[in-house]
């Protein structure tokens, strides 16, 4: 994967046409296990035997076969094909999933991606995986990561960092620095857009409001009420709503960064928040309530238990 990543990075930087892609256009490189493929990136390369690959476009159920030595070139060709097809059709979209019929997906059937993310804490094969709240870290937290690492850090698509070779006795210091080191908290499945002050379109500092809600006694009471809180770290359980639904805070109607599937949608209104369960099979919001900032934690906690 490292060779693919370096080659793709160099090729994108050397391709003037790539500036036409949205800043949110995502390439993913999967070693065949399916964990990264489950993220439904715009262009996904899935490694196969003897240097071959499968190229998946958006959320397609089939893929294009790619011969050995052509993986990075095929990914770039697909991205450029997406731009050219948009222009020819007079359309504009950030992601391939917004125009699923624009490009031929390929003839090779794909099994459902495994979607198994690495667990938080000590990894079975050695090393550590810690979570970054909302995918962000302060300068002090970066220093704590460097101090705990054994010479290498790897950022994950799940808003975390892997420290290969780091021993488990470094987890307490990382937890004290503010990293998530274990599953089974209200933070499992929680995300938020940038919000104020980073985004001028936002109506609120959604990350600060969300952090207060997730750390609130109401959220902790909800976790204690669950029979098996550790199932929360399974993305499939979250998607099916069997335990806690994922939750995403948004500062405006664009809802940047929201996850796919069924979730609790928390939208800033300027006077508080609108809380709804959305992303179900009917595509309609349910159980919508308007709340103040003070009421929001309880409303979100209740909505995450919706079945």
N, C-alpha and C positions, 0 to 999 in steps of 0.2 A: 504494500500500500504506500510505503514511503516513496518508492520510485515513481509510482503514478502521481502522487500528490505533488512532488517536486516538478515533474514534467508538465503537469496540468497548470500549475502556478506560473511556470516560466512561459508556457505557450499563451496563456491568457494575457499576461503582461506584455507580450510581444504582438498582440492582435488588436489593432486599432478599432476594429468593428465591435469588439467585446464591450466597449463603452456604451453601446446601445442596449445592453442587458440591464434590467433593473438591479439595483443594489441588493435586492432580496432574492435574486435568482440563485438557486442553490445547486451545486454539484455535490454528489455523494459517491464515496468509494467504499465498496463493501467487499470483504475478503471471502464471501461465500456463506457466512453464518446467518445473514439476514437481519442482523440488528440495525445496521445503518440503512439498509434498503427499506426497512419499515418506516423510516422517517418521510417517505414519499417526496424526495427531493425532485427538482425539475429534471435533472439528468443524473441517473444513477448507473455507475459501472459495477457489475457484480462479477467478481473473479471466478473463472472456471479453470478446468485442467489445462496444463501445458501452455499457459500464457493466454488462453482465450478468455473471452468475457461475454457477458450479456449486457445490453444497453437498455435500460428501462426509462421511459419517458413519463414523467409525472406519476400518476397513480394507475398506469396501465396494467392490465392483467397479463400482458404478453410483452416480449422483449425482442430486440434485434440481436442476432448473433454477431459477434465481433471476432475476427481472426487474431491470432497471436501477433503482438507488436503493433496493433492498431487501436488499442483501447483509448488512449488519450486523444488521438486524432478523431476517433468516432464521437467522443463526447463533445469536442469542439465543433465538429460538423453538425451535430444535432442542435447545439445552441444557435449556431449561425442559421441553420435551416428554420428554426423557430422565428428568428428575427425576419428573415426573408419572407416567410409565409405570412407573417403578420402584415408586413408592408403590402404584399400583393393583395391581401384580402381587405385592406383598409381597416385593420383592427389594431388594438393596443391592449396588452395585458402584461402583468408582472410575472405571472407564473404559467407554466404549461397546463396545469390543472384547470385554469380558467378557460382554456380553449382545447378541451380534450380531443376533439375531432380534427384539429388542425394538421397534425402530422401522423403518418402511418406508424403504429406502435411496434410492428414487427410480428413475426409468426410464432415465436417460441413461447409456449405457455409457462407461466411462473407460478410456483406454489405461493401461498400466503407467506409474507415475510415473517420470520420467527419473532422479531421484535423484542428480544430479551436483552434488556440493558444491564450493564454490570451493576452488582449490588453496591450500596454505600458501605464504607468501612473497609475492613481487611478483605482483600480479594483471595479467592481460593488458590490461585496459582502464585500468590505472593504479590506484594505491593498494596497500595491503598487507593481508594476512590472516595473523594469527598465532593460534596455538592456546594455550589456557589449560589447564594440566594439571589434569585432573578438573574443568574448568570453574570453577576458583577462582583468585583472585589476591590477593596481599597488598597492603597500602597502598602499599608501595614500587613494586610492579609497576603499580598503577593510575597512579601518578605517572609512571612510565616510558612508559606508553601515552599519557598526556596530553602529555608532552614530545615524543613522536614524531608525534603527530597534527597534521593541518592543520585544526584547529578542530572536528572531528567524529569520534565513535567510534560504531560500530554493533556490538552483540553479535549473534552468530549462533547458530542452534539447534545448531551442531556444536561447541559449547564453544570458540568463538573470538571474535575481535574484528577487524572490518574498519576500516581507517584510510583513508577516501577521500582521494585526492590525495597521500598521503604517499610520498616517494621511496624507492627500494630501498636507498639508502645508509644508511637508518636501521635496517635489519634486524639488523646485527651488535649494536647496542646493545640491541635487544629480545631477541635470543638470549642475550646476557649477563645480562639481567634474569630469565631463566628461561622465556621464551616459546618455544613450538615454532614454528620459522620455515621448516621444510622437512619433506617426507615422507621415508619410508624409514628410520624408527626403530621400535623396539619399542613406542613409545607410540601408533603408528597403530592405531586400533581398540580402544584400552584405555579402560576406564571403571571406576568404583567407587562404591559407596554412600557416605554420609557417614561411617559408622564412628564409633569412639571418637575424641575425647571428645564429638562433637556429637550422637551418638545413644545413649541409654542401653540400647537393646536390642542393640546391637552387642557382639560378643565380642572385638573387636580393633580397633586403629587400622589399619583396612584400607588407607587411603590411604598411610600411611607405609610399610606392608609392601609394597604394590603398587609404590610408587615405587622402593624398593630392588630389587625384582625386575626392573622394567623397565629400570633403569639398570645392572643387574648384567652382569659379563663374559659370563655364559651367554647372556643375551638378545642381547648384541652379537655373539657368535659365531653365533647362529642367523641373524641378519640377514646376516652375511657369507656364510653358506652358501646363501642364496637367489640364484637366477640373476638375478632382476629385482626388487630390493627396492622400487623405486618404485611397483610395482603396488599396494603396500599402501594407498595413499591412495584407491583406488577402492572405494567401498562395495559395488559389485556383486561385485568379486573377493573381498572379505572375506566377503560373505554366502555365496558359493558354495564357500568354503574352498579356492580354488585356490592361495593362497599362505599367508598367516598368518590363522588364524581370529581374529575379535574375542575379547576377553577381558574379563570383568567380575568384580570382587571384591565380595563381599557379607559383611556382618558378622553376618547372621542369615538364617533361611530365607525371610524376606519378599523378599529380593533386590531391594530398591528400586533403580530406575533401570536395570535390566538391558535390553540391547538385544533386539530381536526377531531371530529367525532362529538359525542354527547358530552356536555360540560355545563358548568355554571358560568354564566356571562355576567360580569359586574361592570356596569358602564357608568362613568361619572356624568352627572347631569348639570353640575354647577351649583346645585343646591343639596347634593347628596349623591346617592347611587341608585341605579335601577338594577335589580337582581333578578335573573331569569335562568331557567334551565333551557338550553338550546342545543341544536345539532342532532336532534332525534330523527327517526325515520320519516316523520311527516314534515320536517324542516321548519317547524313553527316553535316559537318560544312558549314555554308553559310556566306556570307558577310565578308570574312576574309581579314584583313588588317594588314600590318606591320607598326608599329609606333615607334617613339622615346618616351622617358619618358615624354617629354614636350607635345607631341601630344596625349598621352594616354587618358587623362581625356575627351577630346572632342570626341575621337573615342568610348570610352566606353559609354558616354552619348548618342551618336547617336545609338549605337548598342542596347541599352536597350529599345529603342522605336521601334525596329523591330517587325513587326506583322506577 
